[in-house]
Amino acid sequence: MLLCRCITFANAYNTETIKCLDNDTKEIETVPFVFNDALFKEVIHQKLFNKVKGYSLVVGNKKGIQTKVSGGWAKMPGDGNLSMKTDVASGIGSVFKTISAVALLNIFSRHIHSSKTVQEQLDMKMIHQLPDRWKTKFIGTGIEKISYRNLLTHKSGISKNKETIEKVGQIGLAYEKGFYHYLNMSYGFKESNVGVKRKYENTNIGLLVWLIPSLAYPQKVKNIQNTYNHINDPKKHSQKMIKEYAVLYEKYIREHIFSKVTPKMKPIYKPTNNMKYAKNYQANGSSGVIDNSHAHAQGGWMVSAQDYANFVRTFYHTNTFFGSVTRNSLYVDDTEQTRDNMIVFSGQLFDDKFADSTNYYPSHNGAEDQYRAVFTILPNDYYAIIMVNSTILKNINDKETDITNKVIKDIVFDAFYEATRGKPIHLNRHGIPEAEYYRILRVMDKNGSAVVWADFYTVNGKTYVNAIFKPTTKKWLSRHDLSTSAYQSVYDEYWDQGYRPLHIDTYTKRSQIKYSVIMKKTNTKNYKAFHNKTLTVFKQKMNIYKNEGYVPMNITCSSNGEDEIFTASFKKIPNSNWKVKYSLPISNLKPTIDDMENKGMIPISVNAYTHKGKNYCTAIFIKQQQKYRYVVGKGPIKYLETFEKHSKEDYDLKSITGYGEGSKHRFAALWWK
């Protein structure tokens, strides 16, 4: 069955322009801005597949959602069995602060409380909308100086630091829900920092659960206070009132924020039967889920990536919640000071590789339990929200450090760069289903990249593929899922047209040996190949070719149930000092590589296969000085960790082969520098 014919040619690009950064001259190649959503997806999958339990990512612009990417599990098999999708709600932690901030600005824009402009209202003092008992407590402490703008810019002077925690403990109190904000204002406030020093703190936005109801529903809030003002204990007083304030806060954001985005937008803060949601997973496999008794303003919600992306479009690109003057004030990229005064956003990324009008991109991170999320603005006024439901840890100074949000933000920017610069890319995919491979093959061909390696293998009766794609300017073709006779026909047809084998692989599918072949047009004659040979014939042919000065480029083997069946390609090159290991138990591959290295020989290709229930491999070694790395027998997660490590050290993946151990995937791979 002929599945794909791919012919690619070089693309033409625009000339370079000069961009000045901090008095330095930097050249950035300018191409027409086109977002290649298919290519973006492949880069995301390459970088996140098997790195986290599940991932969900949406990219949009003022026109709406431009691409959706997801993978892995929202709920693992045996724990709900739900695939992660972009319509599945996942915990976004502090990213929810953006929704609360937008809600406050919406109240100001609607002039519910005051006829002043939004900017004037932002500079009003927030103490007047705190519960009456709190106002009495904090008047005269300096807290009366805090404005709404100070809260949104995290310049309120309020912080929960070590000293604050110790003070609270000495008094015999504890940080409990409903009392958290009161304690932080009581013991973690520094008047000298108001309006001056940015100090990210949950209380700044958390206070909106009190302030939004007071601004939007003053009479209802007055009734709540009258009900509970007889309670003298500040802790009990706060804990009683918070639940009723939270009802009003939730009422406002559902009626005036969520429903204005789309009537279907229904974030949750506890599991519900009518909502698909993701659990979060720890390294030991245990799971959890957000389950709160009431709404919080600073986090504690689960939202789908699609819903959040639609929210971003609504507040960032339309006048639905407030006008353009307010929108333009959220992040002013003029100076370091104006950027530091960002509202709604909490951070920014500097990235100068884009031909954009700015190098600064505001964002907001979120973390709750093992949920992680990042919302960020991208070049050309695109935006992205990415959510994962497990963490990525790195050992730093002998301490396991959570680096998830940095990693996923960098991945989004890297993928966006590859998908918008208009050039073919180098892509590696590991352990992907066969049908997914064919889809990626079409995407990469369209982008100007050719498959140069395709390793097919079977686990639990299903076929998977390891593939390497590289930019190309030559004509090439690939054929997969071929019978022996079909392979021979393809080979003969394209040999006569000047195509030569670049990579051949055999694999067993439904008890039949199948062939995959990649060929490129070179018109050279110094190639030889054979296929469908038993071990005895294979050894005979190999010796003949060696005597003629040929070197094996590719050897693959599969089992027909009784015999090992070999296929190989050779090329005539000066280096005739080579050795092939065949019928080698995969468990012996590592010591064999080490032994051959001691003899001055390095591996150039490894192919694994199963014969009579056991895993074997073929390996080609040549005498050559070459820096290389290898790995044998790793599962998907450990393999990807090794892959990333070697990639960062500038080693290129040269050979990868997969095989099954029961229901588990295993990989053996080689990298060259």
N, C-alpha and C positions, 0 to 999 in steps of 0.2 A: 504494500500500500504506500503510494507516494504522498507524503504529507505536506512537504514544503519545498519550494524552490526559492532561494534567496539570492538576488544579485544586487550588489551595492556599489556605489561610486562615491568619490570624494565630493564634499559639499563646498560651496563658495561662501566666504564670510566678508563682512564689511571691514573697512579700514579701522585702525585704532584711533582713539582720541586720547587726549591728555586730561587728567584730573588732578587738581592740586589738593594736597592734604597736609596741613600744618607746615606750610612752606616747602614741603617736599613734592617732587614731581612723581606721579605714579601713572603708569600706562595701563589702561583697562580696555580690552577689546570690546568694541560695541557691536552688538548684533541686534536685529529687530527683536523686541521683547515678545516672545511667544512661550506660553507655559505648556510644556509637554506633560500632560497629566499621567499618561501611561508610563513614561520614563520615570517620573517622580515616584510612582507606586513601586516600581522595581527597585529603586534605590532604597526606599523605606523598608521594603521587605528584606532586602539583603542585609540591612543594618540592624533590624529588630527581630527577625525570625528566630525564634527559640532563645532570645535574649531576655524576654519577659514573658509572664504567663499569657497576657493578652494586651493588644494595643489597638487604639482607635484614633484615627486622625482625619481631620477635615480641613481643607484649604478653600478659602473663598476670596471674593473681591466684591466690589459694589454691585455687581450683577448677580451675586449669589454664590452658592457652593460650586466650586470648580472641580474638585476631586474628593473622593472618599477612599480611605485606606484602612484596612483592619486585618488582624490576624491573631491566631492563638485562641485562648479560652477566656470567656467571661466567667464561666463556672466549669471546673474540670470534670471530665467523665467520672461518675461516681459521686459528684458533689453538685449536681444540677445539670451537667452536660449541656452547656450553652456556649456556642461559639461567640467570640467577641465581634461585634458589628458596630457600625457608627450610629445605629439607632438604639443601642443598649446603654442604659444609664450607668455611669461609673463615677466614683468619688473624685471630685476636683479640688477638695481642700480649700485653700485660701484663694484660688481662682474665683470662687464665688463672691469674694469681696468686690469684684468688678460689678456684679449685679447690684449689690447693696449701694455702692457708690453711684451708679447710674440712677437708682431709685431716688436717692437724695436729690440729685441734680434735676430729676424729673419733677419732684415736688417744688423745687425752686422755680423751675421753668413754668409750671402751672400757676404759680403765684397763689398758692393755697394759703400760705402763711403771711406773705408780704408782697407788696407791689414793687419792691425794689428789683433791680436786675439780678440775674443769677450770680454775677461776680460780686455784687454788693451783698447778697445774701450769704455767699460763701464766707465773707469776712465778718458776719455776725457771730456773736458768742453763743456757744452751744449750751452753756450752763442753764440758760433759761428754760430749756426743754427737758432737763433731767427731772426725775421724780422729786417732788417737793422736799422729802426728807434728805435727799442727796444734796439739793441746793443749799439747804441749811448747813449741812456738814461741810461743804467745800467752799462756800463763800469766804473770802479772806485768805485762802490758801494759795492763790495764784491760778487755780484752775479756771477761775472766772475769765481769765485772759485767753483761753483756748477757743479758737474759731472753728467753724466747720471746715474751712480750708486747711487748718492745722491738722485736723483729723485725717482728711483725705490725702495729705502729703506726708503723713507720719511725722509731723513736726509738732506734736502736742506736748512733748516733754514727759509723756507717760511711757513707762517701760517696766517689764517684768524681768528684773535682773537678779543675780544671786543675792545681792543685799536685800532686795525687796522680799524674796522668798524667805530669807532668814528672819526678817522682821515679823512677817506674818506668822511664821512658825513659833517665834518667841511669845507671841500673844496667844498662841494656842488655837489659831485658825488654820484652815486648809483651803486650797484653791478648789472650789466646787462650782458646778454650773449654777448660774444665777447670782453668784456672789463674786465672780472672777473680776469683773470690771470695777466694782466698788473697791476691792482690795488693791487693785493696781493704781487707782487714783489716790487711794489713801496712803499707800506706802511706796509707790514707785514713780512719783512725780517730781520733776525738777523744773522749777519755774524758769530758770535761766535758759533752758533748752526750747521754750515755747517759740515757735516760728523760726527757729535757727537751725537746729540739728535734726536731720532725718534719722529716725530710729524706728525701724519696722516693728510694729507691735500689734497683736491681734485686737487689743482693746480699742484701738483707734477706729476700726471699722465695726468691731463688735458692739460699740455703743449705739450704733444705728438701730439696733433692735429696740432701744428705748427712744431714740430721737425721731425716727420716722413715724411711729404711731403718734407721738406727741404733736408733730407738725401736721400730719394728715388727718388725724381724728382727735382733736383736742378735747371734745366733750366726753368721748368714750374713755380717754385717758384720765380725765378728771374723776369720772365715776369709779375707775379702778383704784385710784389713789384714795378716794373716800372710803372704799371698802376695806383697805388694808392699812391705813395710816394709824390705826390703834395698836399695831404690832410694834413694840419698842425695839426688839432685837433686830439689828440691821441685817443680819444674815437671813433670818426667817422672813423678814419683810421683803427682801429682794427676791428670795426664792418663790414666794407666793406671787409676787407681781409679774415676774419674768414670763410666766406661762401665758398670762393674759395679754401682756404687751406683745409677746411673740405671735399670738393669734392675729393681732392687728397688723403687725409687720408682715406676716405671711399673706394676709388679705390684700395688702397694698401691692406687694410684688407679683402676686398671681393676677390681680385685676388690672394693674397698670403697667406691668412689665411683661410677664410671660404671655398674657393673652394678646398683647399688642405685637409680639413677635410672630406668634402663630397660636391659634386656639388649642393646638395639639401639644404645645410645650408645657409639660407637667413634671418638673424636677421633683425629686422626693428626698426626704431625710430619714425614712425608715422603709423597710421592704414592704411592697404591696403585691398582691396577686395579679393585678392587671398591668404591671410594668416590668419590662425586662431589665434586669440590673446585673452588674458584675460584682462578684465577691473579690476581696483582696487576699493575696496569698503570701505567706511568709516563706523563708528559705526551707523550712522543715516540712512544707506542704500543708500546714494548717491554714484554715481560711477564716475570714470574718466579713462583716458587712456593717455599714453605717446604720445605726438604729437609735435615733434620738427621740426624746419625748416631745420636743417642740422645735420650732425653726430657730436657726442662728443666723446672724448677719455676717459673721466672719468666715463661715465654712460649715461643714457638716451636711452637705447636700450631695446627691448623685444626679448627674445630668448627662444626657447623651451628647456625643460630639456634634451630631447634626443640629440639635437644639441650641447648643451653645454657639455654634458657628452662625446660626441664623440670628441669635441675639447680638453677636458682634457686628454683623452687617447692619442691623437695625440701629444700634447706637453709634457706630463709627462712620456709616455712610448715608444715613437718612436723618430727617428732622423729627422722627417719631417721638423721641423722648425729650429732646431739647434742640435749640436752633444751632446754626452753623457757628455762631460766635462762641458758644459753649463748647461745641465739638472741637473747634480749633484751639481751645485753651487747655485741652486735656494733656497735651504734650507739645511743648514748644521747643523745637530743635534749633535754637539760636546760640545759646551759650551753655556752659556747664551748669550755671545757676538756674537758667530757665528749664533745663532738662531735669534738674533736681526737684523742681516744683511740680512735677507730674502729678496728676490726679487720675484716679481709676487704675492706672498702671502702678506697678511697684518696683520695676527694674528696667534695665535696658541692655541690649547687646550691641557691641561695636563690631561691625563687619564691613570692610572696605573693598571686598572683591566684586561688588555689584556696581554696574554703571547706573547709579541711582542718584537722586538729588540729596541724599543723606547717607550717613554711615551708621546712624544710631536708630535702633528699632526697639520701641518700648514693649514691655511684656509683663506678665504676672505668673508666678509659679504657685503651685499648690501641692500640699502633702498632708495626708491624713491616713493613719494606720499605714497600710502598705500601698494605698492608692497614691499615684503621682500624676500631675497634670501641668501643662505649660500652655498658656495663651500668649501668642506673640504677633506683632505686626511684622510683615515681610516686605521686601522691596516692591516698588510699584503699587503700593497700597493694597497688597494682598494681606491676608491674615491666616493664621493657623491655630487650631486647638488640637493638642495631642494628649491622650490619656493612656495610662498603663495601670495594671492592677498588681504589680509586684515591683520590688526594688532592684536596682543594680548596685552592687557593692564593690568597693575596691580597697585593698589593703594599703593604707597610707600610714607610715611610721608605726607599723605593727598594730594598727587599729582598723577594723572594718568600717569604712566610711561610705555613706550613701551618696552616690554621685548621679542618681537617676535623672533629676531635672536638668542638670548640665548636659548629660549625654543626649537626652531626647531633644533638647533644644538645638544642640549642635547638629544632630541628625536631620532635623527639619530644615535648617539653613543649608546644610551640605546638599541635601536632596533637591531643594529649591534651586540652588545654584546649577546643579547638573541638568535640571529640567528646563532651565531658561537660557542657558548660554549658547544653545544651538549647535552643539558639537556632539559627536559620538562619544560614548563613554566605555570604560572598562567595568564590567560587572561580573561578580561571582555569585552563584546561587547554589545552595547546598540542600540536598534531601528534599527536593520539591516534587509534588505529584507529577506524573507524566503529562496530564492534560495542562497543568499550569506551565510546564516547560514549553509546550507548543505555543501557548499564548505569549509567553515572554519572548520566544524566538521571533514572533511576528513584530512585536514592539521594538526589539533591538535592531532588527533588520531595517525597519522604517527609519530608525534613528541613525543608521550608518554604522552599526556594530555587527560583527559576525561572530557566530559561535565557533570557537576553536577547540573546544573540548566538551564532550557530552558523554558522561558515564551513567549508564542505566543499571539499576540493581533492584532486587525484590525483597520486600519485608512483608510477611503475612499475606503473600499472594498478590500484593499490590506493587506496581512499578514506580520507582522514584528516580530522580535524575540529579546529578551534580553537573553543573555547567559553568564554563568560562567564556565570556564574551569580550571581544576587543575591537576597537575601532579599526576599520579596514578601508582601503581604496581599491582593493582587487576584487575581481569577480569570484564568487564562491557559491557553493550550494550545500545543502544538508538534506539527508534522507534518513528517515527513522522507521522503525516497526516493519522492516523488510524481511521477507523470507529469504532463504539461501538463493533461490533462483532470481528473485527480484533484485537482490543485492548485486548479483553477477551482471544483470541487465543494466542496472544503473552505472555500475563501474565501467563496463565496456562502452556504453554510450558516451559518457563524459570523458573517458580517457582519450577517445578519438577526437574530442573537441579541445584537448589541451589541459584538462583538469587532472590534478594529482591528489592522492589521499593525504589529508592533513591529520585526521583522527578517525579510527575505526573502533567500534565497540560491539561486542556481542552480549546478549543477555537472554535469560529464559523467561518466557511469558506464556502462561497457559500450557506448560510442558513443551513448548516449541522454542527452538533457538531463533532469536531475532537479531537483525543487524542494524546498526546505526553507522552512517558514514558522512564525514565532512570532507569536501574537496575544494581546492582552490585552483585557479587557472595560472599555470606557470609555463606550460609548453616545454618544460625540461623533460629529458628522457631517463634521467638517472634514478628512477623509482622502480621498485618491484613489490609485488604483494601476492599473497595467497590467502585462501580462506577454506573453512570446513575441512580441516586436516586433523587426523588422529595424532596422538603424541609421537608415535614412531615416525610418521611422515613429516611431522613438524620438525623434529630434530634433524632429519635428513635434509630438508629444504634449507633449514637455518645454516647448516654446515656448508652447503653449496654456495649460498649467498655470501657467507663470510669469506670464503676462498676467492670470491669475485670482487671483494672490496666493499661490500655493502654493510651498512650498520642498521640495526633494527630501530625504527622510530616509534613503533606502536605494536604491542602484542596483547591480544585479548583472548580469553578462553571462557567457554561455557560448557555445561554438561548436558548430554542427551539422555542421561540416566544410567548409561553403561560406560561411556567413554568421555574423556576430556576432548573437546573439539577446539582447535586453535585457529586463529586468524591473525595475520601480521602484515605490516608494511615495512619496507626497507628503503634506504636512500644511500647512494654512493657518496661518501665523504672521506676526507683524508684519514680521519681517526678510525683505525681498524682494531683498536685495542678495546674490546668490549666483552661483556659476559651477560648471559641471561639465566635467571633462576626461574624455573617453572615447576608446577606441581608442588609449590612451597606452602606448607601450612601457614596460615596467616599469623599464627602465634610465633612462628620462627622468623617473621619479617624483620623485626627490630634487631635481634642479634645478627641477622644476616647483613643488614645495612651497616651495622657497626664493624663487622668483620671485613666487609668489602672496603670500608673507608680506611681501615688499617693497611689495606693493600693498594691504597691510592686510587680507588674507584668510587665513583659517586652514582647514585640512582638518578635516572632521568624519567622513569615512568613505572607506575605500579598499577596492576589491574587485579581486583579481587573477584572471586566467583565461588559458587557452592557446588560441590560434587559429592554425591552419595551422603548428603546430610552434614558435610564438614566444609569449612571455609578454607580456601586455598588462594594463592595469588601467583601472578607472574611479575617479574621485576627485571628491568633492563639497567645494566651498569656500564659506565664507560670510564676510561682513564682520562681524567681531566681535572685541572685546578678550578674549583668552583665553590663559592660560599653557598651553603644550602642548609635548610632545616627540614625536619620531617616529624610526622606524628603517626602513630598506629593504634587502632583500637579505641579511639575516643568516641563517646556519645555526642549528640548534637550540641549540648551546652558547653562541654569542655572543649570540643573541637572548635566552636566559634570563638571561645576565649583565646585559644591558640592562634586561630586565624587572625584575629585582631592584633594580637601581640606581634606576630611576624609581619603583618602589613604595616604596622607603625614603624617597624625596623627596616622598611623598604624592601622586604622580600616579596616576590611575586609568586602567586600560586601557579605551579607548573603542572602538577598532576594530582588528581583527587579521585578516589574510588570508594564506593560504598558497599556495604554488605550487611546482612542481618544476623543477629544473635537472638534467636527466638523472636520476640516482638520488638526488639530494640534495634535501633540504627547504630551502625558503627562506621567509622571513617579512617582511611589511611591517606595521607597527603604529603606532597613534597613542595617546598618553596625554594626558589633560587634568587640570589641577589646578583 
